[in-house]
Amino acid sequence: MSESLVEIELPPASSDAPPSAVPATHLPTAASTPVAVSPPHRKPLPEVSAKRSLLREQMVLLRLALRVATELSPRALWKMLYLYAAKGAGAIWAYKRRLAKGELYPPFLFIAITNSCNLRCHGCWVEKEGEGHVLGLDEIDLMIESGKRRKSYYYTLLGGEPFLVKDIWKIFETHSDCYFQTITNGMIFTEANVERLKRLGNVTPLVSLDGFEQQNDLRRGDGVWQAAMKGLERLKEAKLFYGIATTATGLNLEEVMSDEYVEYFIERGAMYIWYYVYRPMSPEPHTEYCVSEEQLLWLRRRLLELRRKHPILIIDTYWTADGEAFCPAATGLGFHIGPKGSIEICPALSFATDNVQNHQDDLWDAFDQNDLLRTFQGFVQERTKGCVILENPQELHDQLRELNAQDTSGRDTAFDELNALTPRHSHHLPGREVPEDFWFYRLLKKNVFFGMGAIG
């Protein structure tokens, strides 16, 4: 195992796991590998209510305010309000000023600090077999210090599993003036780790769960749900500001968008749920998880209904306040750094023409003068407001080839994977936009909510 990674104990792998489930030597033992299934016959989706009650909406906000006041520690609350909300708004304003001048530097950054992981989830685009990679502290400091000069103080750390990296605590401590969202499978929240998070206050764990136990473990592995639930208990006891990351798929859509699902995590102390839509970008794309056009429209309407009913922040990164489709990378709001320092478009697209290691003191030119990032913006805007991975995979493949982009996935098959995709609907559904109908979410999307509306 790499000396940069943490050793942990996890549920043992099942004895009938296929050879592909065996972890590389640098990784801890993985939970048992999920079993692929054929897509079920999709029955008609339930009707979504469009009824509104101003009184109920105001009560939702009051209940949310009460939860925030009573379920978060004073330190967690203060750090969230100042480092995330206030500084996040400042980052958006600075981004708008740069945008007006034609400058390209993101207010948010996704940093994959390692490709190592203790799980083997269906459809994951991160290459976890073979050699493990961990970003150096010098490289991470360069990214963050460059961002601070542009009023960017919010960073999403991901992997692999970021809490496998021993030096992750040094990142949090060194940059105590920044706020870190850390996307994790939730299996490494020991009492000691949760206590450290409580002391720091500038970290919001975002725990990846894709349905209740059966659906979650179908994709992530047997025993993952139970291990994650123990972690959530500790996060709640510590009164931390944390959320649930849920990928909506063709198999779990109704379950993860149900009232029961949202209420379950409210009871366990989660303050927000961040919904994603499955994209089949991996060596084994598992198209049974893909979401249809009908399901996308239903998901959008259901998001609005859930927001009007439940005292928890419900986040998406797909639609603006006016209900138009949205791609953060296409508007320069957020880019991705790979575990070897490659400067990439987004987490799902492991292609790059530059590396942070080529920039010694500042990353301004790495973004502002990056032909790949700027060309991608024009490429998307000419075709869609949605996701070109889903809608235009072959054209995107050809464009990346033309730019001499390098496959940074670590498996040397990303070009072939992209070119083999079947074009599908994304969240860009012109003429069928569903605007936000709750003033609170319109306000958030125009100012803080991951910059939604910052393009307007």
KOLZAKOL-24706 format. One record per residue (C-alpha): residue in one letter; x, y, z. Coordinates in steps of 0.2 Angstrom, whole numbers, padded with zeros to 4 digits, always signed. Layout:
<sites>
AXYZ...
</sites>
This chain:
<sites>
M+0000+0000+0000S+0006+0018-0004E+0013+0027+0012S+0001+0041+0007L-0014+0031+0010V-0023+0025+0026E-0026+0007+0030I-0044+0003+0035E-0055-0011+0040L-0070-0015+0029P-0083-0028+0026P-0074-0043+0018A-0077-0046+0000S-0089-0060-0005S-0081-0076-0009D-0090-0077-0026A-0084-0060-0032P-0077-0060-0050P-0058-0058-0053S-0062-0039-0058A-0067-0036-0040V-0050-0040-0033P-0042-0023-0027A-0025-0018-0033T-0010-0021-0020H-0010-0003-0015L-0028-0003-0009P-0037-0009+0006T-0049-0023+0004A-0065-0018-0005A-0083-0022-0001S-0091-0036-0011T-0093-0031-0029P-0111-0027-0035V-0120-0038-0047A-0126-0032-0064V-0144-0033-0068S-0155-0030-0083P-0166-0015-0083P-0183-0019-0077H-0199-0015-0087R-0202+0003-0082K-0220+0006-0076P-0228+0023-0078L-0221+0036-0066P-0232+0043-0053E-0240+0060-0055V-0231+0075-0048S-0241+0088-0039A-0240+0106-0045K-0250+0113-0030R-0242+0126-0020S-0246+0133-0003L-0237+0149+0002L-0240+0145+0020R-0232+0128+0019E-0217+0135+0010Q-0214+0147+0024M-0216+0133+0037V-0203+0123+0027L-0191+0137+0029L-0195+0140+0047R-0192+0121+0050L-0176+0122+0041A-0170+0137+0051L-0175+0127+0067R-0165+0112+0062V-0150+0123+0057A-0151+0132+0074T-0153+0116+0085E-0144+0102+0075L-0128+0111+0071S-0114+0115+0082P-0110+0134+0084R-0093+0131+0075A-0100+0121+0061L-0114+0134+0058W-0102+0149+0059K-0090+0141+0047M-0104+0136+0035L-0112+0154+0035Y-0095+0163+0033L-0084+0152+0023Y-0097+0144+0011A-0112+0156+0010A-0103+0173+0012K-0087+0169+0003G-0096+0158-0010A-0107+0173-0015G-0090+0184-0016A-0083+0171-0027I-0098+0172-0039W-0097+0191-0039A-0078+0190-0044Y-0082+0177-0057K-0095+0188-0065R-0083+0203-0066R-0070+0191-0074L-0083+0185-0086A-0088+0202-0092K-0069+0205-0096G-0068+0189-0106E-0057+0181-0093L-0058+0162-0088Y-0055+0157-0070P-0067+0146-0060P-0075+0151-0044F-0076+0133-0039L-0064+0118-0042F-0065+0099-0041I-0049+0091-0035A-0047+0072-0036I-0034+0070-0023T-0032+0052-0026N-0039+0038-0038S-0038+0025-0024C-0054+0018-0017N-0060+0004-0006L-0076+0001-0017R-0079-0004-0035C-0096+0004-0039H-0105+0001-0055G-0102+0015-0069C-0088+0024-0059W-0076+0033-0071V-0061+0033-0060E-0048+0020-0063K-0044+0012-0047E-0034-0004-0052G-0015-0004-0054E-0005+0011-0048G-0012+0023-0035H-0009+0041-0037V-0010+0055-0024L-0009+0073-0027G+0006+0081-0018L+0003+0095-0005D+0013+0107-0015E+0002+0105-0030I-0014+0107-0019D-0007+0122-0011L-0004+0130-0028M-0022+0127-0033I-0029+0134-0018E-0017+0149-0016S-0021+0154-0034G-0039+0153-0031K-0038+0164-0016R-0031+0178-0026R-0047+0177-0036K-0058+0176-0021S-0061+0158-0023Y-0062+0149-0006Y-0073+0134-0010Y-0066+0117-0015T-0073+0100-0018L-0061+0086-0014L-0065+0069-0022G-0057+0053-0028G-0057+0038-0027E-0060+0040-0008P-0052+0056-0002F-0052+0051+0016L-0039+0037+0011V-0026+0051+0009K-0017+0054+0026D-0012+0072+0021I-0030+0077+0019W-0030+0084+0037K-0016+0095+0032I-0026+0102+0018F-0040+0107+0029E-0029+0114+0043T-0017+0124+0031H-0031+0132+0023S-0043+0136+0037D-0049+0151+0028C-0057+0140+0015Y-0072+0128+0014F-0070+0110+0008Q-0084+0099+0002T-0077+0081+0003I-0086+0068-0008T-0085+0051+0001N-0093+0034+0003G-0095+0037+0021M-0086+0021+0027I-0071+0030+0036F-0080+0041+0048T-0071+0034+0064E-0074+0042+0080A-0057+0050+0079N-0060+0056+0061V-0077+0064+0066E-0069+0073+0081R-0056+0080+0070L-0069+0086+0058K-0079+0094+0072R-0063+0104+0078L-0060+0110+0061G-0077+0116+0056N-0072+0120+0038V-0077+0103+0030T-0094+0097+0024P-0094+0079+0020L-0105+0074+0006V-0109+0055+0008S-0113+0045-0008L-0128+0034-0007D-0139+0029-0021G-0155+0023-0013F-0160+0013+0002E-0150-0003+0007Q-0155-0014-0008Q-0153-0001-0022N-0137+0006-0014D-0128-0010-0012L-0133-0016-0029R-0122-0003-0036R-0109+0000-0022G-0107-0017-0015D-0114-0028-0001G-0112-0020+0017V-0109-0003+0011W-0125+0004+0017Q-0124-0002+0034A-0106+0004+0036A-0111+0021+0030M-0125+0022+0042K-0113+0020+0057G-0104+0035+0049L-0120+0046+0048E-0124+0042+0066R-0107+0050+0071L-0109+0065+0060K-0126+0068+0068E-0119+0066+0085A-0105+0079+0081K-0118+0091+0074L-0109+0093+0058F-0115+0101+0042Y-0116+0086+0030G-0125+0081+0015I-0130+0066+0005A-0125+0064-0014T-0137+0053-0023T-0135+0048-0041A-0152+0046-0049T-0153+0031-0061G-0165+0022-0072L-0167+0009-0058N-0168+0019-0042L-0177+0035-0048E-0193+0034-0039E-0185+0028-0023V-0172+0041-0021M-0185+0055-0026S-0198+0049-0013D-0203+0058+0002E-0198+0043+0013Y-0180+0044+0006V-0178+0063+0010E-0186+0061+0027Y-0175+0046+0031F-0159+0057+0030I-0167+0072+0038E-0170+0061+0053R-0151+0056+0052G-0145+0074+0053A-0141+0078+0034M-0144+0096+0030Y-0144+0094+0011I-0146+0081-0003W-0136+0084-0019Y-0144+0075-0034Y-0134+0069-0049V-0140+0061-0065Y-0131+0045-0070R-0119+0047-0085P-0112+0030-0093M-0094+0036-0095S-0083+0021-0089P-0076+0004-0096E-0092-0004-0091P-0105+0009-0094H-0120-0001-0087T-0133+0007-0098E-0147+0000-0087Y-0144+0014-0075C-0147+0028-0089V-0161+0040-0086S-0174+0042-0100E-0181+0058-0107E-0197+0055-0098Q-0188+0052-0082L-0178+0068-0083L-0194+0078-0085W-0202+0069-0070L-0186+0071-0060R-0186+0090-0063R-0204+0092-0058R-0202+0081-0043L-0187+0091-0037L-0198+0106-0036E-0211+0097-0026L-0198+0090-0014R-0191+0108-0011R-0209+0114-0006K-0211+0100+0007H-0196+0096+0016P-0184+0106+0028I-0168+0101+0020L-0158+0109+0006I-0161+0100-0011I-0148+0104-0023D-0145+0100-0042T-0131+0106-0054Y-0142+0104-0069W-0155+0118-0071T-0154+0137-0068A-0167+0147-0058D-0177+0148-0075G-0177+0130-0077E-0164+0130-0092A-0151+0117-0094F-0134+0121-0087C-0116+0114-0088P-0104+0121-0075A-0089+0118-0086A-0097+0126-0102T-0099+0142-0092G-0082+0142-0083L-0090+0139-0066G-0080+0124-0061F-0066+0112-0068H-0058+0096-0063I-0040+0092-0057G-0036+0074-0059P-0025+0064-0047K-0010+0067-0057G-0013+0085-0058S-0021+0085-0076I-0032+0100-0079E-0048+0092-0085I-0066+0098-0091C-0076+0089-0078P-0074+0073-0067A-0082+0062-0080L-0070+0068-0094S-0053+0062-0091F-0044+0072-0105A-0031+0086-0103T-0019+0096-0113D-0010+0104-0097N-0005+0100-0080V-0004+0110-0064Q+0015+0104-0063N+0018+0115-0078H+0014+0131-0068Q+0026+0135-0053D+0018+0150-0045D+0000+0153-0051L-0013+0144-0061W-0020+0160-0070D-0014+0155-0087A-0018+0136-0084F-0036+0141-0085D-0037+0158-0095Q-0025+0152-0109N-0031+0134-0109D-0037+0130-0127L-0046+0114-0122L-0057+0123-0109R-0061+0137-0120T-0064+0127-0135F-0076+0116-0125Q-0086+0131-0120G-0089+0135-0138F-0092+0117-0143V-0106+0115-0130Q-0114+0132-0133E-0116+0128-0152R-0125+0112-0148T-0134+0112-0132K-0136+0119-0114G-0135+0101-0107C-0122+0087-0107V-0113+0084-0123I-0106+0067-0115L-0124+0061-0117E-0130+0071-0132N-0114+0072-0144P-0102+0059-0138Q-0094+0055-0156E-0093+0074-0160L-0085+0077-0143H-0073+0062-0146D-0067+0070-0163Q-0065+0087-0155L-0054+0081-0141R-0044+0072-0154E-0042+0087-0164L-0036+0097-0149N-0022+0083-0146A-0030+0080-0128Q-0022+0066-0119D-0031+0052-0110T-0028+0055-0092S-0040+0041-0086G-0025+0029-0082R-0033+0015-0092D-0029+0022-0110T-0047+0017-0116A-0056+0034-0112F-0057+0039-0131D-0064+0022-0136E-0077+0023-0122L-0083+0040-0127N-0084+0036-0145A-0094+0020-0141L-0108+0029-0132T-0125+0029-0139P-0132+0047-0140R-0145+0050-0127H-0156+0064-0120S-0148+0075-0107H-0157+0088-0096H-0158+0100-0110L-0176+0099-0116P-0180+0115-0125G-0198+0121-0124R-0201+0110-0108E-0192+0120-0095V-0198+0120-0078P-0193+0136-0068E-0190+0136-0050D-0206+0141-0041F-0200+0144-0024W-0192+0161-0021F-0180+0154-0009Y-0172+0142-0021R-0172+0156-0035L-0162+0167-0023L-0150+0153-0019K-0147+0148-0037K-0144+0166-0042N-0131+0169-0029V-0124+0154-0019F-0131+0137-0025F-0115+0132-0034G-0117+0148-0045M-0133+0143-0053G-0139+0159-0062A-0122+0166-0061I-0122+0166-0080G-0137+0177-0081
</sites>
